[in-house]
Amino acid sequence: MAFDGTWKIDRNENYDKFMEKMGINVVKRKLATHDNLKLTITQEGNKFTVKESSTFRTIEIVFELGVTFNYSLADGTELTGTWNLEGNKLVGKFKRVDNGNELNAIREIIGGELVQTYTYEGVEAKRIFKKE
Protein backbone atom coordinates (compact mmCIF):
# COMPACT_ATOMS: atom_id res chain seq x y z
CA MET A 1 0.00 0.00 0.00
CA ALA A 2 1.09 3.57 -0.60
CA PHE A 3 1.32 4.35 3.13
CA ASP A 4 3.98 1.69 3.79
CA GLY A 5 7.40 3.03 4.64
CA THR A 6 9.18 5.42 6.95
CA TRP A 7 8.09 9.06 6.85
CA LYS A 8 9.91 11.99 8.47
CA ILE A 9 8.18 15.28 9.32
CA ASP A 10 9.03 18.00 6.80
CA ARG A 11 6.72 20.89 7.69
CA ASN A 12 3.54 21.94 9.49
CA GLU A 13 0.65 24.17 8.48
CA ASN A 14 -1.44 25.87 11.20
CA TYR A 15 -0.25 23.26 13.72
CA ASP A 16 0.26 25.75 16.55
CA LYS A 17 -3.34 27.04 16.26
CA PHE A 18 -4.61 23.47 16.20
CA MET A 19 -2.68 22.55 19.36
CA GLU A 20 -3.87 25.75 21.06
CA LYS A 21 -7.49 24.78 20.28
CA MET A 22 -6.75 21.33 21.75
CA GLY A 23 -5.76 23.06 25.01
CA ILE A 24 -2.03 22.35 24.82
CA ASN A 25 0.07 24.93 26.68
CA VAL A 26 2.49 27.23 24.88
CA VAL A 27 5.66 25.44 26.05
CA LYS A 28 4.45 22.04 24.83
CA ARG A 29 3.27 23.63 21.56
CA LYS A 30 6.71 25.11 20.90
CA LEU A 31 8.38 21.78 21.63
CA ALA A 32 5.90 19.83 19.48
CA THR A 33 6.58 22.07 16.50
CA HIS A 34 10.15 20.72 16.51
CA ASP A 35 9.49 17.12 17.59
CA ASN A 36 11.35 15.45 14.66
CA LEU A 37 8.43 13.01 14.32
CA LYS A 38 9.05 9.90 12.26
CA LEU A 39 6.30 7.44 11.29
CA THR A 40 6.94 3.89 10.16
CA ILE A 41 3.77 2.44 8.65
CA THR A 42 3.17 -1.17 7.63
CA GLN A 43 -0.08 -2.66 6.40
CA GLU A 44 -1.12 -6.30 6.30
CA GLY A 45 -4.64 -6.53 4.92
CA ASN A 46 -6.88 -4.50 7.27
CA LYS A 47 -4.25 -4.36 10.02
CA PHE A 48 -1.93 -1.37 10.32
CA THR A 49 1.12 -0.95 12.53
CA VAL A 50 2.32 2.63 13.03
CA LYS A 51 5.52 3.26 14.95
CA GLU A 52 5.77 6.88 16.05
CA SER A 53 9.17 8.09 17.18
CA SER A 54 9.88 11.66 18.18
CA THR A 55 11.95 13.73 20.56
CA PHE A 56 9.38 12.94 23.27
CA ARG A 57 8.41 9.31 22.89
CA THR A 58 8.44 6.16 20.81
CA ILE A 59 5.27 4.10 20.65
CA GLU A 60 3.75 1.48 18.42
CA ILE A 61 0.06 1.59 17.55
CA VAL A 62 -1.65 -1.43 16.02
CA PHE A 63 -5.17 -1.07 14.68
CA GLU A 64 -7.58 -2.71 12.29
CA LEU A 65 -9.71 -0.72 9.89
CA GLY A 66 -13.17 -0.07 11.34
CA VAL A 67 -12.29 -1.41 14.82
CA THR A 68 -12.49 1.06 17.74
CA PHE A 69 -9.29 1.48 19.75
CA ASN A 70 -7.86 3.83 22.39
CA TYR A 71 -4.92 6.14 21.77
CA SER A 72 -3.03 8.74 23.81
CA LEU A 73 -1.57 11.85 22.21
CA ALA A 74 1.95 12.92 23.21
CA ASP A 75 0.47 15.47 25.67
CA GLY A 76 -1.55 12.75 27.41
CA THR A 77 -4.93 13.50 25.80
CA GLU A 78 -6.90 10.23 25.59
CA LEU A 79 -8.84 9.43 22.43
CA THR A 80 -11.07 6.60 21.28
CA GLY A 81 -12.05 5.99 17.68
CA THR A 82 -11.42 4.25 14.38
CA TRP A 83 -9.47 4.48 11.14
CA ASN A 84 -11.16 3.53 7.86
CA LEU A 85 -9.97 3.44 4.28
CA GLU A 86 -12.04 5.72 2.04
CA GLY A 87 -10.70 5.49 -1.49
CA ASN A 88 -6.98 6.25 -1.17
CA LYS A 89 -7.34 8.06 2.18
CA LEU A 90 -7.06 6.78 5.73
CA VAL A 91 -9.83 8.58 7.61
CA GLY A 92 -9.74 8.68 11.41
CA LYS A 93 -12.72 9.65 13.54
CA PHE A 94 -11.90 10.06 17.21
CA LYS A 95 -13.53 11.44 20.35
CA ARG A 96 -11.67 12.92 23.28
CA VAL A 97 -12.33 10.88 26.42
CA ASP A 98 -12.22 13.97 28.68
CA ASN A 99 -14.81 16.12 26.88
CA GLY A 100 -16.35 14.06 24.05
CA ASN A 101 -15.22 16.52 21.36
CA GLU A 102 -14.42 15.12 17.92
CA LEU A 103 -10.94 15.03 16.44
CA ASN A 104 -10.83 13.99 12.81
CA ALA A 105 -7.72 12.99 10.90
CA ILE A 106 -6.96 12.15 7.28
CA ARG A 107 -3.78 10.53 6.00
CA GLU A 108 -3.21 10.67 2.26
CA ILE A 109 -0.36 10.61 -0.22
CA ILE A 110 -0.16 13.83 -2.27
CA GLY A 111 2.71 14.34 -4.69
CA GLY A 112 4.80 11.65 -2.99
CA GLU A 113 4.32 13.20 0.47
CA LEU A 114 2.28 11.84 3.36
CA VAL A 115 -0.14 14.59 4.39
CA GLN A 116 -1.90 14.30 7.75
CA THR A 117 -4.79 16.71 8.12
CA TYR A 118 -6.32 17.21 11.57
CA THR A 119 -9.58 18.99 12.34
CA TYR A 120 -10.68 19.90 15.86
CA GLU A 121 -13.41 22.37 16.82
CA GLY A 122 -13.26 24.07 13.40
CA VAL A 123 -9.45 24.42 13.31
CA GLU A 124 -7.61 22.52 10.59
CA ALA A 125 -3.88 21.76 10.58
CA LYS A 126 -1.55 19.72 8.39
CA ARG A 127 1.65 17.85 9.05
CA ILE A 128 3.53 16.95 5.89
CA PHE A 129 6.02 14.07 5.81
CA LYS A 130 8.63 13.03 3.25
CA LYS A 131 9.59 9.41 2.70
CA GLU A 132 12.98 8.48 4.13
Backbone as a chain_set.jsonl record, in Angstrom:
{"seq": "MAFDGTWKIDRNENYDKFMEKMGINVVKRKLATHDNLKLTITQEGNKFTVKESSTFRTIEIVFELGVTFNYSLADGTELTGTWNLEGNKLVGKFKRVDNGNELNAIREIIGGELVQTYTYEGVEAKRIFKKE", "coords": {"N": [[0.848, -1.199, 0.0], [0.337, 2.312, -0.456], [0.935, 3.782, 1.832], [2.847, 2.442, 3.252], [6.09, 2.407, 4.693], [8.807, 4.533, 5.855], [8.389, 7.675, 7.219], [9.346, 11.023, 7.519], [8.862, 13.982, 9.382], [8.363, 16.988, 7.616], [7.249, 19.565, 7.355], [4.869, 21.851, 8.891], [1.491, 23.044, 8.87], [-0.434, 25.503, 10.195], [-0.334, 24.248, 12.642], [0.3, 25.071, 15.252], [-1.933, 26.669, 15.985], [-3.919, 24.721, 15.922], [-3.044, 22.988, 18.009], [-3.282, 24.781, 20.124], [-6.066, 25.128, 20.187], [-6.704, 22.587, 20.999], [-6.015, 22.757, 23.61], [-3.43, 22.648, 24.507], [-0.57, 23.687, 26.253], [1.57, 26.621, 25.831], [4.347, 26.105, 26.002], [4.581, 23.318, 25.537], [3.498, 23.337, 22.985], [5.412, 24.751, 21.502], [7.593, 23.007, 21.719], [6.522, 20.731, 20.457], [6.307, 21.56, 17.839], [8.819, 21.201, 16.883], [9.402, 18.432, 16.953], [10.631, 16.391, 15.528], [9.263, 14.198, 14.399], [8.831, 10.87, 13.328], [7.317, 8.491, 11.307], [6.676, 5.077, 10.955], [5.1, 3.018, 8.863], [3.267, 0.09, 8.368], [1.293, -2.178, 6.529], [-0.88, -4.905, 6.669], [-3.193, -6.44, 5.06], [-6.194, -5.581, 6.55], [-4.995, -4.662, 8.798], [-3.007, -2.35, 10.464], [0.215, -1.197, 11.411], [1.697, 1.308, 13.185], [4.544, 2.948, 13.905], [5.513, 5.449, 15.966], [8.014, 7.749, 16.352], [9.637, 10.217, 18.174], [11.102, 13.253, 19.471], [10.053, 13.155, 21.994], [8.801, 10.685, 22.592], [8.53, 7.146, 21.88], [6.343, 5.05, 20.364], [4.238, 2.246, 19.559], [1.509, 1.679, 17.539], [-1.141, -0.417, 16.933], [-3.711, -1.179, 14.793], [-6.936, -2.138, 13.46], [-8.74, -1.636, 10.487], [-11.796, 0.051, 10.867], [-12.219, -0.884, 13.454], [-12.753, 0.002, 16.765], [-10.435, 1.676, 18.859], [-8.219, 2.671, 21.563], [-6.209, 5.571, 22.137], [-3.415, 7.555, 23.045], [-2.447, 10.9, 22.89], [0.69, 12.694, 22.491], [0.725, 14.625, 24.491], [-0.763, 13.504, 26.453], [-3.515, 13.49, 26.149], [-6.4, 11.565, 25.94], [-7.867, 9.48, 23.515], [-10.55, 7.895, 21.706], [-11.497, 5.834, 19.018], [-11.75, 5.222, 15.432], [-9.991, 4.113, 12.461], [-10.557, 4.25, 8.979], [-10.518, 3.107, 5.589], [-11.032, 5.156, 2.93], [-11.461, 5.278, -0.26], [-8.422, 6.338, -1.443], [-7.587, 7.31, 0.949], [-6.769, 7.34, 4.414], [-9.007, 7.593, 6.932], [-9.592, 8.969, 9.994], [-11.682, 8.921, 12.801], [-12.191, 10.285, 15.799], [-12.91, 10.582, 19.331], [-12.462, 12.749, 22.061], [-11.713, 11.544, 25.269], [-11.95, 12.991, 27.624], [-13.706, 15.194, 27.136], [-15.466, 14.573, 25.098], [-15.366, 15.785, 22.619], [-14.941, 15.904, 19.038], [-12.193, 14.733, 17.117], [-10.855, 14.741, 14.051], [-9.031, 13.023, 11.526], [-7.041, 12.783, 8.603], [-5.122, 10.792, 6.516], [-3.173, 10.944, 3.701], [-1.591, 10.36, 0.512], [0.021, 12.768, -1.263], [1.427, 13.992, -4.078], [3.721, 12.407, -3.613], [4.21, 12.851, -0.956], [3.365, 12.267, 2.483], [0.482, 13.401, 3.798], [-0.952, 14.573, 6.671], [-3.947, 15.547, 7.867], [-5.56, 17.339, 10.323], [-8.545, 17.984, 12.128], [-10.135, 19.917, 14.498], [-12.647, 21.175, 16.467], [-13.31, 23.096, 14.488], [-10.824, 24.043, 13.661], [-8.261, 23.549, 11.394], [-5.347, 21.687, 10.644], [-2.173, 20.792, 9.18], [0.256, 18.23, 8.84], [3.115, 17.533, 7.154], [4.869, 14.95, 5.631], [7.924, 13.522, 4.43], [9.126, 10.781, 2.523], [11.533, 8.585, 3.849]], "CA": [[0.0, 0.0, 0.0], [1.095, 3.567, -0.599], [1.322, 4.346, 3.131], [3.977, 1.692, 3.795], [7.4, 3.035, 4.641], [9.18, 5.424, 6.945], [8.086, 9.056, 6.853], [9.907, 11.995, 8.469], [8.175, 15.28, 9.316], [9.032, 17.995, 6.801], [6.718, 20.886, 7.692], [3.539, 21.94, 9.487], [0.647, 24.173, 8.479], [-1.444, 25.869, 11.199], [-0.251, 23.259, 13.715], [0.26, 25.753, 16.55], [-3.339, 27.044, 16.258], [-4.614, 23.469, 16.205], [-2.682, 22.545, 19.363], [-3.873, 25.747, 21.056], [-7.489, 24.777, 20.282], [-6.754, 21.328, 21.754], [-5.762, 23.064, 25.007], [-2.025, 22.351, 24.824], [0.07, 24.931, 26.677], [2.492, 27.234, 24.878], [5.655, 25.437, 26.053], [4.45, 22.045, 24.827], [3.268, 23.629, 21.559], [6.709, 25.115, 20.903], [8.377, 21.776, 21.628], [5.904, 19.829, 19.484], [6.578, 22.073, 16.498], [10.152, 20.719, 16.506], [9.494, 17.117, 17.589], [11.346, 15.445, 14.659], [8.425, 13.011, 14.321], [9.049, 9.902, 12.258], [6.303, 7.444, 11.294], [6.942, 3.89, 10.155], [3.77, 2.445, 8.654], [3.172, -1.167, 7.63], [-0.076, -2.659, 6.401], [-1.116, -6.299, 6.304], [-4.644, -6.527, 4.925], [-6.879, -4.501, 7.27], [-4.245, -4.363, 10.019], [-1.929, -1.373, 10.316], [1.118, -0.952, 12.526], [2.321, 2.625, 13.033], [5.519, 3.255, 14.947], [5.768, 6.885, 16.05], [9.166, 8.088, 17.181], [9.88, 11.659, 18.183], [11.947, 13.73, 20.557], [9.377, 12.937, 23.272], [8.409, 9.311, 22.888], [8.44, 6.161, 20.807], [5.266, 4.103, 20.654], [3.746, 1.48, 18.422], [0.057, 1.586, 17.548], [-1.646, -1.429, 16.02], [-5.169, -1.067, 14.684], [-7.584, -2.707, 12.291], [-9.707, -0.716, 9.888], [-13.166, -0.068, 11.341], [-12.293, -1.407, 14.818], [-12.494, 1.059, 17.745], [-9.292, 1.481, 19.75], [-7.86, 3.827, 22.39], [-4.919, 6.141, 21.772], [-3.026, 8.74, 23.814], [-1.573, 11.854, 22.215], [1.951, 12.923, 23.212], [0.474, 15.466, 25.665], [-1.555, 12.746, 27.415], [-4.933, 13.5, 25.8], [-6.898, 10.234, 25.592], [-8.838, 9.433, 22.427], [-11.072, 6.604, 21.282], [-12.051, 5.986, 17.682], [-11.425, 4.253, 14.379], [-9.474, 4.482, 11.141], [-11.16, 3.535, 7.86], [-9.972, 3.436, 4.279], [-12.044, 5.721, 2.044], [-10.701, 5.494, -1.487], [-6.982, 6.254, -1.169], [-7.336, 8.064, 2.183], [-7.064, 6.784, 5.728], [-9.834, 8.583, 7.615], [-9.74, 8.68, 11.414], [-12.72, 9.647, 13.536], [-11.896, 10.064, 17.212], [-13.528, 11.438, 20.351], [-11.671, 12.921, 23.28], [-12.326, 10.885, 26.418], [-12.224, 13.974, 28.678], [-14.814, 16.123, 26.876], [-16.347, 14.06, 24.048], [-15.224, 16.523, 21.362], [-14.417, 15.123, 17.924], [-10.936, 15.026, 16.444], [-10.826, 13.985, 12.808], [-7.721, 12.994, 10.9], [-6.957, 12.153, 7.282], [-3.777, 10.535, 5.996], [-3.211, 10.671, 2.264], [-0.358, 10.612, -0.22], [-0.162, 13.833, -2.267], [2.71, 14.344, -4.689], [4.801, 11.652, -2.99], [4.321, 13.196, 0.466], [2.282, 11.841, 3.36], [-0.137, 14.587, 4.389], [-1.9, 14.304, 7.745], [-4.792, 16.71, 8.121], [-6.315, 17.21, 11.568], [-9.58, 18.987, 12.342], [-10.678, 19.898, 15.86], [-13.407, 22.372, 16.815], [-13.261, 24.072, 13.401], [-9.45, 24.422, 13.31], [-7.61, 22.524, 10.587], [-3.879, 21.761, 10.58], [-1.554, 19.723, 8.395], [1.654, 17.848, 9.052], [3.534, 16.949, 5.89], [6.021, 14.073, 5.808], [8.629, 13.026, 3.251], [9.587, 9.408, 2.697], [12.978, 8.483, 4.125]], "C": [[0.879, 1.243, 0.0], [1.59, 4.133, 0.728], [2.56, 3.666, 3.716], [5.281, 2.452, 3.64], [7.656, 3.877, 5.872], [9.09, 6.857, 6.45], [8.626, 9.993, 7.931], [9.215, 13.338, 8.264], [9.017, 16.271, 8.514], [8.58, 19.393, 7.19], [5.3, 20.764, 8.257], [2.804, 23.142, 8.918], [-0.433, 24.351, 9.541], [-1.435, 24.937, 12.416], [-0.317, 23.906, 15.096], [-1.171, 26.124, 16.937], [-4.164, 25.817, 16.627], [-4.335, 23.008, 17.638], [-3.26, 23.487, 20.423], [-5.349, 25.426, 21.276], [-7.681, 23.491, 21.091], [-6.489, 21.552, 23.245], [-4.34, 22.767, 25.453], [-1.31, 23.658, 25.141], [1.19, 25.362, 25.728], [3.862, 26.546, 24.862], [5.611, 24.122, 25.279], [4.216, 22.261, 23.337], [4.583, 23.945, 20.862], [7.581, 23.875, 20.717], [7.841, 20.861, 20.527], [6.156, 20.269, 18.046], [7.92, 21.57, 15.975], [10.404, 19.323, 17.07], [10.242, 16.065, 16.772], [10.59, 14.12, 14.49], [8.76, 12.175, 13.086], [7.976, 8.828, 12.402], [6.797, 6.29, 10.437], [5.631, 3.127, 10.076], [3.902, 1.144, 7.871], [1.716, -1.614, 7.642], [-0.071, -4.117, 5.982], [-2.619, -6.478, 6.251], [-5.298, -5.325, 5.578], [-6.15, -4.065, 8.531], [-3.082, -3.423, 9.693], [-1.092, -1.347, 11.583], [1.806, 0.374, 12.241], [3.258, 2.828, 14.215], [5.785, 4.75, 14.867], [7.005, 7.091, 16.902], [9.446, 9.576, 17.03], [10.845, 11.976, 19.314], [11.384, 13.305, 21.913], [9.076, 11.491, 23.609], [8.507, 8.457, 21.637], [7.364, 5.173, 21.213], [4.897, 3.368, 19.376], [2.246, 1.327, 18.583], [-0.335, 0.539, 16.525], [-3.166, -1.288, 15.995], [-5.651, -1.777, 13.432], [-8.617, -1.713, 11.795], [-11.099, -1.007, 10.448], [-13.329, -0.571, 12.761], [-11.881, -0.298, 15.795], [-11.297, 0.691, 18.618], [-9.027, 2.767, 20.514], [-6.443, 4.264, 22.052], [-4.655, 7.364, 22.647], [-2.122, 9.615, 22.968], [-0.333, 12.08, 23.07], [1.746, 13.762, 24.473], [-0.377, 14.764, 26.725], [-3.047, 12.733, 27.133], [-5.347, 12.11, 25.324], [-7.978, 10.344, 24.523], [-9.356, 8.009, 22.259], [-11.7, 6.804, 19.914], [-11.567, 4.929, 16.721], [-10.725, 4.927, 13.206], [-10.211, 3.645, 10.116], [-10.48, 3.969, 6.582], [-11.132, 3.913, 3.412], [-11.324, 6.121, 0.762], [-9.228, 5.315, -1.183], [-6.599, 7.024, 0.095], [-7.615, 7.2, 3.405], [-7.797, 7.878, 6.499], [-10.053, 8.136, 9.061], [-10.804, 9.547, 12.04], [-12.564, 9.281, 15.01], [-12.699, 11.005, 18.093], [-12.564, 11.532, 21.518], [-12.421, 12.276, 24.435], [-12.746, 11.919, 27.459], [-13.431, 14.87, 28.413], [-15.757, 15.682, 25.748], [-16.245, 14.789, 22.712], [-14.553, 15.659, 20.296], [-13.086, 15.657, 17.427], [-10.916, 14.132, 15.216], [-9.456, 14.101, 12.171], [-7.826, 12.309, 9.545], [-5.486, 11.987, 6.952], [-3.93, 10.214, 4.518], [-1.857, 10.996, 1.647], [-0.675, 11.628, -1.311], [1.221, 14.195, -2.789], [3.896, 13.66, -4.033], [5.031, 11.971, -1.524], [3.131, 12.61, 1.219], [1.749, 13.094, 4.047], [-1.155, 14.124, 5.425], [-2.648, 15.595, 8.02], [-5.62, 16.419, 9.363], [-7.361, 18.317, 11.624], [-10.146, 18.808, 13.744], [-11.356, 21.23, 16.125], [-13.248, 23.479, 15.768], [-11.867, 24.533, 13.002], [-8.801, 23.251, 12.573], [-6.107, 22.768, 10.548], [-3.378, 20.604, 9.736], [-0.127, 19.501, 8.871], [2.053, 17.089, 7.797], [4.858, 16.21, 6.091], [6.62, 13.693, 4.458], [9.124, 11.625, 3.556], [11.093, 9.405, 2.91], [13.636, 7.535, 3.165]], "O": [[2.036, 1.199, 0.418], [2.563, 4.887, 0.751], [3.242, 4.235, 4.568], [5.547, 3.059, 2.603], [6.846, 3.932, 6.797], [9.637, 7.208, 5.405], [8.388, 9.779, 9.119], [9.007, 13.78, 7.134], [10.228, 16.376, 8.71], [9.398, 20.3, 7.34], [4.636, 19.737, 8.123], [3.421, 24.136, 8.534], [-1.249, 23.456, 9.76], [-2.429, 24.853, 13.138], [-0.923, 23.35, 16.012], [-1.579, 25.919, 18.08], [-5.001, 25.866, 17.528], [-5.256, 22.681, 18.386], [-3.677, 23.042, 21.492], [-5.832, 25.446, 22.409], [-8.688, 23.325, 21.78], [-6.709, 20.651, 24.055], [-4.075, 22.647, 26.649], [-1.423, 24.628, 24.391], [1.688, 24.568, 24.93], [4.471, 26.422, 23.8], [6.492, 23.841, 24.467], [4.677, 21.47, 22.513], [4.839, 23.462, 19.759], [8.228, 23.713, 19.683], [8.612, 20.285, 19.76], [6.21, 19.438, 17.14], [8.136, 21.517, 14.764], [11.48, 19.05, 17.601], [10.469, 14.959, 17.262], [11.202, 13.053, 14.443], [8.942, 12.686, 11.981], [7.753, 8.315, 13.499], [7.281, 6.498, 9.324], [5.113, 2.651, 11.086], [4.567, 1.099, 6.836], [1.005, -1.448, 8.633], [0.645, -4.514, 5.063], [-3.258, -6.65, 7.288], [-5.009, -4.183, 5.219], [-6.63, -3.193, 9.255], [-2.293, -3.668, 8.781], [-1.618, -1.461, 12.69], [2.422, 0.549, 11.19], [2.829, 2.875, 15.368], [6.225, 5.259, 13.836], [7.044, 6.656, 18.053], [9.486, 10.117, 15.925], [11.332, 11.088, 20.013], [12.136, 13.115, 22.868], [9.091, 11.107, 24.779], [8.56, 8.953, 20.511], [7.451, 4.537, 22.263], [5.204, 3.808, 18.268], [1.764, 0.899, 19.632], [0.094, 0.602, 15.373], [-3.82, -1.279, 17.037], [-4.899, -1.992, 12.482], [-9.282, -1.037, 12.58], [-11.529, -2.159, 10.5], [-14.456, -0.682, 13.243], [-10.797, 0.272, 15.671], [-11.16, -0.451, 19.059], [-9.544, 3.826, 20.16], [-5.586, 3.442, 21.723], [-5.576, 8.121, 22.953], [-1.145, 9.136, 22.394], [-0.306, 11.702, 24.241], [2.51, 13.629, 25.429], [-0.68, 15.345, 27.767], [-3.786, 12.025, 27.818], [-4.73, 11.545, 24.421], [-8.878, 11.18, 24.607], [-8.684, 7.043, 22.623], [-12.357, 7.815, 19.668], [-11.046, 3.887, 17.119], [-10.848, 6.132, 12.988], [-10.468, 2.463, 10.346], [-9.931, 5.068, 6.499], [-12.093, 3.178, 3.185], [-10.665, 7.16, 0.7], [-8.819, 4.253, -0.715], [-5.429, 7.354, 0.294], [-8.574, 6.429, 3.43], [-7.26, 8.969, 6.695], [-10.621, 7.075, 9.32], [-10.83, 10.762, 11.839], [-12.774, 8.137, 15.413], [-13.115, 12.082, 17.664], [-11.936, 10.55, 21.915], [-13.633, 12.445, 24.561], [-13.778, 11.756, 28.109], [-14.116, 15.27, 29.354], [-16.748, 16.361, 25.478], [-16.959, 14.449, 21.769], [-13.72, 14.805, 20.597], [-12.878, 16.866, 17.328], [-10.955, 12.907, 15.331], [-8.799, 15.138, 12.262], [-8.604, 11.371, 9.368], [-4.698, 12.922, 7.089], [-4.703, 9.338, 4.13], [-1.083, 11.791, 2.181], [-1.524, 11.391, -2.17], [2.081, 14.649, -2.034], [4.964, 14.259, -3.906], [5.947, 11.426, -0.908], [2.037, 12.473, 0.672], [2.47, 13.764, 4.786], [-2.092, 13.388, 5.113], [-2.047, 16.613, 8.365], [-6.293, 15.392, 9.45], [-7.1, 19.449, 11.217], [-10.573, 17.72, 14.132], [-10.731, 22.286, 16.025], [-13.073, 24.649, 16.111], [-11.736, 25.343, 12.084], [-8.791, 22.12, 13.058], [-5.652, 23.906, 10.433], [-4.045, 19.58, 9.589], [0.587, 20.431, 9.245], [1.403, 16.113, 7.422], [5.821, 16.751, 6.633], [5.903, 13.559, 3.466], [9.493, 11.312, 4.688], [11.832, 10.127, 2.24], [14.846, 7.32, 3.24]]}, "num_chains": 1, "name": "protein.A"}
